[in-house]
């Protein structure tokens, strides 16, 4: 995070706040076992482990259903790769006693959750996100919903802020999971100002109108809807025309109804018992309608907490919208994207130290054509796969060392030959240590409550 390798997030605030306050939080990421784990995967391993060390409940999964349905991997190959991923995760420091490891295919609770989430998704939106068409097999579609269940799985017993470390290309998965989490909720909690419903854009404009009530209302402590409509018509509003006219119409129709701030609980999926229990739990002035309840003495945060508590008490999940962090992709050692299917582009966590050394020595760099030009112009560290090895892995927690390598490169003081030799030596040392730790945790993996051998059988595809 300090070096900008993790460069962005979606709604990380609740997770950070929970960790600071020693409150419940979780971290989850999954790995599709289609090849050897490599140093690009290590970044995600490290994110899981770091959040676990900060106090988050940690979950790591093997996405074997996706590997089989979307990539056509055989179950035997999946088993081999899954074991390798898990060994490296444990060797890097994942604590299985305070975390959970699972395979999609062996987790019945996960599959039951996926079935429920499937009721809230439809084919058209999956087609828009994933490009499904008439040729897409149904198992692939099921694996997508299983991914959504994975993202929400840490909350299956108790709702909590959850962080999903991913690359930026995975953001559509996170956004769909956030949508499905909201669709599963019993209640939607919003701020409101009158009895009618408004869109989010209209609500923002209505809030502005309420804040300006001293300007237009005959009785500012009790502004009327029609007065607010007249103020909007006479003002230069920076909002789309359809938003302005839509809200004006609603305010005009409401006439003399006073604008009055309140919190609104909309009944989305609640049972009758849960809806009645919520009414009973709301303290102070409240007003019940057919599909919602207005509370006049509750803040938005307190209302959201109350709604979640009632939902969980009555059999709902109460999901908190999952959060995500986004990390940069490592450049392949040969240029382009690092890929499991191109061995020369990456360093596998299974590579022996000598192989790792040779791959780094053969890597492309951001250096100039000659040593003279390098000293004169400096290297291009931001375009250099070897510098990325320092920043992403080799410097570990030593920011000063990573900065020194960068500064020496761009100033021309550091030449590529010596830089690659140093990086190659450090990579060999890392791989040697990692291989030793993998050997040490072999017995620990065998003792864990996770199936290392699939009970499923391969069947011929229609192309064979």
C-alpha positions in Angstrom: 0.0 0.0 0.0 2.8 2.4 0.9 4.5 1.8 -2.5 1.4 2.2 -4.5 1.4 -1.5 -5.6 -2.1 -1.6 -4.1 -3.3 1.5 -5.8 -7.1 1.8 -5.2 -10.1 0.4 -3.3 -13.8 0.2 -3.3 -15.3 1.1 0.1 -12.3 0.0 2.2 -13.3 2.4 5.0 -15.5 0.1 7.0 -12.8 -2.6 7.0 -10.1 -0.2 8.1 -12.3 1.2 10.8 -13.3 -2.3 12.1 -9.6 -3.3 12.2 -8.6 -0.1 14.1 -11.3 -0.7 16.6 -10.7 -4.4 17.1 -14.1 -5.2 15.7 -15.1 -8.1 13.4 -13.8 -8.0 9.9 -12.8 -10.6 7.3 -10.6 -11.0 4.3 -11.1 -13.5 1.4 -9.6 -14.3 -1.9 -9.7 -17.3 -4.2 -7.2 -19.0 -6.5 -8.1 -20.8 -9.7 -5.7 -23.8 -9.9 -4.9 -23.8 -13.6 -1.1 -23.7 -13.2 1.7 -23.2 -10.7 1.4 -20.5 -8.1 3.8 -17.7 -9.1 5.1 -14.5 -7.6 2.1 -12.6 -8.9 -0.1 -14.8 -6.8 2.2 -14.1 -3.8 1.0 -10.5 -3.7 -2.6 -11.7 -3.0 -1.3 -14.3 -0.5 0.5 -11.5 1.3 -2.6 -9.4 1.4 -4.7 -12.2 3.0 -2.0 -12.9 5.5 -1.4 -9.2 6.4 -5.2 -8.7 7.1 -5.2 -11.8 9.1 -2.3 -10.4 11.2 -4.3 -7.2 11.7 -7.2 -9.3 13.3 -9.4 -10.1 10.3 -11.0 -13.5 9.9 -9.1 -15.0 6.9 -10.6 -17.1 4.2 -8.8 -18.6 1.2 -10.5 -20.8 -1.4 -9.6 -23.0 -4.3 -11.9 -22.1 -7.2 -12.0 -25.6 -8.6 -15.5 -25.4 -10.0 -14.5 -22.4 -12.1 -11.3 -24.1 -13.2 -13.2 -27.1 -14.4 -16.2 -25.4 -16.0 -14.5 -22.3 -17.4 -11.0 -23.5 -18.2 -11.7 -27.2 -18.8 -9.1 -28.4 -16.2 -9.2 -32.1 -15.3 -9.9 -32.9 -11.6 -6.5 -34.6 -11.3 -4.7 -31.5 -12.5 -6.9 -29.3 -10.3 -5.9 -31.5 -7.3 -2.2 -31.2 -8.1 -2.3 -27.4 -8.5 -4.6 -26.9 -5.5 -2.1 -28.6 -3.2 0.7 -26.4 -4.5 -1.3 -23.2 -3.9 -2.2 -24.2 -0.4 1.4 -25.2 0.5 2.7 -21.9 -0.6 0.0 -20.0 1.3 0.9 -21.9 4.5 4.6 -21.5 3.9 4.2 -17.7 3.6 2.4 -17.5 7.0 -1.3 -18.1 6.6 -2.6 -19.4 10.0 -5.2 -22.1 9.3 -6.2 -22.3 13.0 -7.6 -18.7 12.9 -8.7 -18.9 9.3 -10.5 -21.2 6.9 -9.4 -22.9 3.7 -11.9 -24.6 1.4 -12.6 -25.9 -2.1 -15.7 -24.7 -3.9 -16.7 -28.2 -4.9 -16.6 -29.6 -1.3 -18.3 -26.7 0.5 -22.1 -27.5 0.8 -22.9 -24.3 2.7 -21.3 -22.3 -0.1 -23.3 -24.1 -2.8 -26.5 -23.5 -0.8 -25.7 -19.8 -0.6 -25.0 -19.7 -4.3 -28.4 -21.3 -5.0 -30.1 -18.5 -3.0 -28.1 -15.8 -4.7 -29.0 -17.2 -8.1 -32.6 -16.3 -7.3 -31.6 -12.6 -7.3 -29.6 -12.7 -10.5 -30.8 -13.0 -14.1 -29.3 -14.1 -17.4 -29.3 -10.7 -19.0 -27.0 -9.1 -16.4 -24.7 -12.0 -16.4 -24.5 -11.9 -20.2 -23.7 -8.2 -20.0 -20.9 -8.7 -17.5 -19.4 -12.0 -18.7 -20.4 -12.2 -22.3 -22.6 -15.3 -22.0 -24.4 -16.3 -25.1 -26.4 -19.3 -26.4 -23.1 -21.4 -26.5 -22.2 -20.8 -22.9 -22.5 -24.0 -20.8 -24.7 -23.8 -17.7 -21.9 -25.1 -15.4 -19.9 -21.9 -16.3 -22.9 -19.8 -15.4 -23.2 -21.7 -12.1 -19.6 -21.1 -11.3 -20.1 -17.3 -11.6 -22.8 -17.4 -9.0 -20.6 -19.6 -6.9 -17.9 -16.8 -7.1 -20.5 -14.4 -5.7 -21.2 -16.8 -2.9 -17.5 -17.0 -2.2 -17.3 -13.2 -1.8 -20.2 -13.2 0.7 -19.2 -16.5 2.4 -17.3 -14.9 5.3 -20.6 -13.3 6.4 -22.7 -16.5 6.2 -22.9 -16.7 10.0 -22.4 -13.0 11.0 -22.4 -9.9 8.9 -19.1 -8.0 9.0 -17.0 -5.7 6.8 -15.1 -8.0 4.3 -12.2 -7.1 2.1 -11.6 -8.9 -1.3 -8.1 -8.3 -2.6 -8.2 -8.5 -6.4 -6.7 -7.1 -9.6 -8.6 -4.3 -11.3 -10.0 -6.6 -13.9 -12.0 -8.3 -11.2 -14.0 -5.2 -10.2 -17.1 -6.4 -12.2 -17.3 -9.4 -9.9 -17.1 -7.2 -6.8 -19.8 -4.8 -8.1 -22.1 -7.7 -8.9 -21.5 -9.2 -5.4 -22.3 -5.9 -3.8 -25.6 -5.7 -5.8 -26.6 -9.2 -4.8 -25.8 -8.5 -1.2 -28.2 -5.6 -1.3 -30.9 -7.6 -3.1 -30.7 -10.2 -0.3 -31.4 -7.7 2.4 -34.7 -7.6 4.2 -34.8 -3.8 4.4 -33.3 -0.9 2.5 -32.6 2.1 4.7 -32.6 5.6 3.2 -33.0 9.2 4.2 -36.3 10.8 3.2 -38.1 14.2 3.5 -41.7 13.4 2.6 -44.1 10.5 2.2 -43.3 9.9 -1.5 -40.4 7.9 -2.9 -37.5 9.5 -4.8 -34.5 8.3 -6.7 -31.0 8.8 -5.3 -30.4 11.8 -7.6 -33.7 13.4 -6.6 -32.9 12.7 -2.9 -29.7 14.8 -3.2 -31.6 17.6 -4.8 -34.3 17.4 -2.2 -31.7 17.6 0.6 -30.4 20.8 -1.0 -33.9 22.2 -1.1 -34.5 21.4 2.5 -31.2 23.1 3.5 -32.3 26.3 1.7 -35.7 26.5 3.4 -34.8 29.7 5.2 -34.8 31.3 1.7 -38.2 30.3 0.5 -40.4 28.9 3.3 -43.0 31.1 4.9 -42.4 29.0 8.1 -38.8 27.7 7.8 -39.3 25.3 10.6 -42.1 23.7 8.5 -41.3 24.1 4.8 -44.0 22.9 2.4 -43.5 20.6 -0.6 -45.0 23.1 -3.0 -42.8 25.9 -1.7 -39.7 23.7 -2.3 -41.0 23.0 -5.8 -41.3 26.7 -6.6 -37.8 27.3 -5.2 -36.4 24.6 -7.5 -38.2 26.1 -10.5 -36.7 29.6 -9.8 -33.2 28.4 -9.1 -30.3 27.4 -11.4 -30.0 23.8 -10.4 -26.9 21.9 -11.5 -28.6 18.6 -12.2 -30.0 16.7 -15.2 -33.3 18.1 -16.5 -35.2 14.9 -15.9 -34.1 14.8 -12.3 -35.3 18.4 -11.7 -38.6 18.0 -13.5 -39.3 14.6 -11.9 -38.8 16.0 -8.4 -40.8 19.1 -9.1 -43.8 17.0 -10.1 -43.6 14.9 -7.0 -43.3 18.0 -4.8 -46.2 19.8 -6.5 -48.4 16.7 -6.1 -47.6 16.6 -2.4 -48.8 20.2 -2.1 -49.0 21.4 1.5 -47.3 18.3 3.0 -44.4 19.5 5.1 -40.8 18.6 4.3 -39.5 16.8 7.3 -36.3 14.8 7.6 -36.8 11.1 8.5 -35.2 7.7 8.1 -37.1 5.3 5.9 -37.1 1.5 6.1 -38.2 0.0 2.8 -39.5 -3.5 2.9 -37.4 -5.4 0.3 -37.6 -9.0 1.3 -38.7 -9.0 4.9 -41.1 -11.6 6.3 -44.3 -10.3 8.0 -42.8 -11.2 11.3 -39.6 -9.3 10.6 -41.5 -6.2 9.4 -43.7 -6.2 12.6 -40.6 -6.7 14.8 -38.9 -3.7 13.2 -41.9 -1.5 13.9 -41.9 -2.7 17.5 -38.1 -2.0 17.8 -38.2 1.6 16.5 -38.3 4.0 19.4 -39.8 7.5 19.2 -42.1 8.9 16.6 -42.7 6.6 13.6 -45.2 6.2 10.8 -46.1 3.0 9.1 -47.1 2.6 5.4 -47.8 -0.5 3.4 -44.3 -1.0 2.2 -42.2 1.2 4.4 -41.8 2.7 7.9 -40.7 6.3 8.6 -38.8 7.0 11.8 -38.3 10.6 12.9 -35.9 10.2 15.8 -33.3 7.9 14.4 -30.0 8.7 12.6 -29.1 6.9 9.4 -26.3 4.8 10.9 -28.4 3.8 13.9 -31.3 2.8 11.6 -29.0 0.7 9.4 -27.7 -1.1 12.5 -31.2 -1.7 13.8 -32.4 -3.1 10.4 -29.5 -5.5 10.2 -30.1 -6.7 13.8 -33.8 -7.4 13.1 -32.9 -9.1 9.8 -30.4 -11.5 11.4 -32.7 -12.3 14.3 -35.4 -13.3 11.8 -33.3 -15.6 9.6 -31.8 -13.1 7.2 -28.1 -12.7 6.4 -27.8 -8.9 6.9 -24.9 -8.8 4.5 -22.5 -5.8 4.6 -21.6 -4.8 1.1 -18.1 -6.4 0.4 -15.1 -4.1 -0.1 -12.2 -4.5 -2.4 -8.6 -3.4 -2.9 -6.9 -3.3 -6.3 -3.3 -4.2 -7.0 -1.2 -3.6 -10.0 -0.4 -6.5 -12.3 3.2 -7.6 -12.4 4.8 -7.2 -15.8 6.0 -10.4 -17.2 9.8 -11.0 -17.1 9.8 -11.0 -20.9 7.5 -8.0 -21.2 3.7 -7.9 -21.5 1.5 -9.5 -18.8 2.8 -12.1 -16.4 1.0 -15.4 -17.2 0.9 -18.8 -15.7 0.7 -20.3 -19.2 4.0 -18.6 -20.3 6.7 -20.1 -18.0 9.4 -17.6 -19.1 7.1 -14.6 -18.1 6.9 -15.5 -14.5 8.8 -17.1 -11.6 6.9 -20.0 -10.1 6.9 -20.4 -6.4 7.9 -24.0 -7.3 10.9 -23.0 -9.3 14.2 -24.2 -7.8 16.6 -21.3 -6.8 18.9 -21.8 -9.9 15.9 -21.6 -12.3 14.7 -18.4 -10.5 18.2 -16.9 -10.8 18.4 -17.6 -14.5 14.9 -16.2 -15.2 15.8 -12.9 -13.6 19.1 -12.7 -15.4 17.3 -13.2 -18.7 14.6 -10.7 -17.9 14.0 -7.5 -20.0 14.7 -4.2 -18.2 13.9 -0.6 -18.4 17.5 0.2 -19.2 19.0 2.2 -22.1 20.8 0.7 -25.1 24.3 1.3 -23.7 25.9 1.9 -20.3 26.8 5.4 -21.4 23.2 6.3 -22.2 22.1 4.8 -19.0 24.5 7.0 -17.0 23.5 10.0 -19.0 19.7 9.6 -19.2 19.0 7.2 -16.3 16.9 4.0 -16.5 13.2 3.8 -16.8 12.4 2.0 -13.5 8.6 2.5 -14.0 8.8 0.4 -17.1 11.2 -2.3 -15.7 10.1 -5.8 -14.7 13.2 -6.2 -12.6 12.5 -3.1 -10.5 9.0 -4.5 -10.0 10.6 -7.6 -8.4 12.2 -5.3 -5.8 9.1 -3.2 -5.2 6.6 -6.1 -5.1 8.7 -8.9 -3.4 12.4 -8.6 -2.9 12.5 -5.4 -0.7 9.8 -7.0 1.6 9.1 -4.4 4.3 12.2 -2.3 3.6 10.8 0.8 1.8 14.1 2.6 2.0 15.9 -0.1 0.0 13.2 -0.1 -2.6 13.4 3.7 -2.9 17.2 3.5 -3.2 17.0 1.0 -6.1 14.6 3.3 -7.8 16.6 6.5 -7.3 19.8 4.9 -8.4 18.2 3.5 -11.5 16.6 6.7 -12.7 19.7 8.8 -11.9 21.9 6.5 -14.0 24.0 5.4 -11.0 22.7 1.8 -11.2 23.3 -0.2 -14.3 21.2 -3.1 -15.4 23.8 -5.8 -15.2 24.6 -5.3 -11.6 20.9 -4.7 -10.8 19.8 -7.9 -12.3 22.6 -9.8 -10.6 21.5 -8.5 -7.2 17.9 -9.2 -7.9 18.7 -12.7 -9.2 20.7 -13.5 -6.1 17.9 -12.3 -3.8 15.3 -14.2 -5.8 17.3 -17.4 -5.5 17.6 -16.9 -1.7 13.8 -16.2 -1.5 13.0 -19.4 -3.5 15.4 -21.5 -1.4 13.8 -20.3 1.8 10.3 -20.7 0.4 11.0 -24.3 -0.8 12.2 -25.2 2.7 9.1 -23.7 4.3 6.9 -25.6 1.9 8.5 -28.8 3.0 8.0 -27.9 6.6 4.2 -27.3 6.2 3.5 -30.5 4.2 2.4 -32.4 7.3 0.3 -29.4 8.5 -1.6 -29.3 5.2 -2.4 -33.0 5.4 -3.9 -32.5 8.8 -6.2 -29.7 7.8 -9.9 -30.2 7.2 -9.8 -29.7 3.5 -10.1 -32.3 0.8 -6.9 -32.6 -1.3 -8.4 -35.2 -3.6 -11.6 -34.5 -5.5 -14.3 -37.2 -5.5 -15.5 -36.0 -8.8 -14.8 -37.7 -12.1 -14.0 -36.3 -15.5 -16.4 -36.8 -18.3 -15.7 -36.4 -22.0 -16.6 -33.0 -23.5 -18.8 -32.8 -26.6 -15.7 -31.9 -28.7 -13.9 -35.2 -28.0 
